[in-house]
């Protein structure tokens, strides 16, 4: 068929479609506007009622206290201060007998305690007064000894009419724009070949670039539309995330339901170097303990909720004795819920892969902590070899050709690409638990391109903060030929798309021990007795691995400076530092431990009084329940990392303080500093600033401690580890759904 006839036919078909569509949209707009008005009014009434409950809850305690004192002046001041909110018109208090005892100056005369209820006892929220339409809410003040009256809150509703008018205009404009856009798209689609359109849709679903087949030099005018659509999809994903956070309460049960509904019951395969449970033979007996690891703290509750298989290096002296013929063991020991598959390394392999490349090279490269990274070819060869061994284990443990695999941390930068080569349909989520350096720093690594290519085998690549995501995108842009979409935060290379997102990691909530521990005061008394300290001794706590990035030396210097500036605390304050030995085979760590012990001795020599040391260094592994006791006993917890991904010690301390007391001193170089704003944020390199923060924490009034701790506990509760895992798994589920749809469209076309 000639092209001009095809074009004419396309326009005729488009016109036949557009005209009925325009009429239908006009009728729909006419029907929708009244409904929008009703819904808008209902939403505002509900929101105002929620605000009224919140205000009542906030005012109840101070109001009842003033009510008992009968201080009319302070009561009126409290009511007047509350109505500074522009929407809160007036506020009054009705006694249990129905008398209006207190009111603000502008309280409507026509509103009384008896008029706020209908004959059937239900509250009449909307009333027409001289001031216009108002919302009246009556909220009883409940007390342990019975009701103590009610607050009457009068909200101004004049803004509702203005917003309703705006909403009507927006709805009409929306339908008009929809009609125009739909018409344009219809005409546009009529000029596209069927196969070309299908290719474009598949590209969009896979994220290879919206309408990619049509964005060639001959069709460059479509580029602005493509960019706008990418931004729109990104904003829709952000809005969907926000809606999920509002509507979903993240818990183990939520994760199980998520896997059942979104991932069709898929079991999760987790890969990490460190195992969640270590079997060791001590005095002829096999004992089990959990290692000191933020990764284990975060991921282990997720595996309990989701089941599946955890693949890790078996490093315990009795690990080999406890596995079956497939190198598996069910854990936790007391209540088995998932499989632990152990991978065995020779001493030479561990030296090259773990101690060498991972921790003498990669670790200092990613942490700006003034330790020079060391790269050796022999270490790199072992790193490649062990990554491949873990990839083979993933294939062996997968029960389908498209498993969901969670790769953890810098030990496995090559693993995503290796899994992708063996299981092309796999959904691979890689989470980077440590910081990502800037492009210049990363360029030091001789195998930078190989590492980046391996990581881009991931479906989703997660970091703690947007800043780390930005660093990674810039690093890839510097060293690889890829297509980077900054609007959607995606990287496309060789037909493989990787989504780069920030997923702030957290801890289990509620804690497993919640409701089972003795009161904080009892715990503190027990700890002081165990340490041989007097009952009124002030305690500080630090919990870290023995690592130069954790700022332990800087922390000790701050303790010393605080005692110099405030000598009245000498002998009255002791700082407990739990430092689990880590990577002690490395020379840099041996030197660091020696410096730490020397500094401890020097400070204790200066400030020990009546046998009470200023610093108690406990360089040994402590089980989580032991660490939790120290958290609950200490008035201050210090987290002074020089460079960190998140640092879960800060969140563990907050979770431990169910008494809503205690103060957190937190380094500005941790990811947690972007979430726990109520902590005392410090620069650990500034000794005096850190020392003053420690003193401020030890002398902070209890009411201020409570306000700060209550806010931080709410943050940790709402943004817990189940939300961290759920966000990644939801994103993975959406990627899988788009892939399935793209495959179906490919079959149709």
Protein Blocks (a to p, Z undefined) as FASTA:
>chain_A
ZZklmmmmmmmmmmmmmmmmmmmmmmmmmmmmmmmmmmmmmmmmmmmmmmmmmmmmmmmm
mmmmmmmnopaklmmmmmmmmmmpmklmbdcdddfkopafbccfklcfklcfklmpcfko
pacfbacdfkbpcdddddddddfkbpebjadddddfklmmmmmmmmmmmmmmmmmmmmmm
mmmmmmmmmmpcfklmmmmmmmmmnonoghklmmcfklmmmmmmmmmmmmmmmmmmmmmm
mmmmmmpccdfklmmmmmmmmnnopacddddfbdfbdcddeehiacddddddfklmmmmm
mmmmngpadddddfbfklmmmpcfkopacddfklccbdcddddddfklmmmmmmmmmmmm
mmmmmpcghpacdddfklmmmmmmmmmmmmmmmmmmpcbfbdcdddedjklmmmmmmmmm
mmmmbccddddfbdcddfklmmmpmklmmmmmmmmmpfbdcdfbfklmmmmmmmmmmmpc
cdddfknopaceehiacdddddddddddddfkgopaccfklmmmmmmmmnopafklccdd
ddddddfklommmmmmmmmmmmmmmmmlgojaccddddddehklbmklmmmmmmmmmmmm
mmmmmmggghiafbdcddbdddfklmmmmmmmpmbdcdfbfbdfkopmlmmmmmmmmnop
ajddddfkbfklmmmmmbccddfklmklmmmmmmmmmmgcfklmmmmmmmmmmmmmmmcf
klmmmmmmmmmmmmmmmmmmmmmmmmmZZ
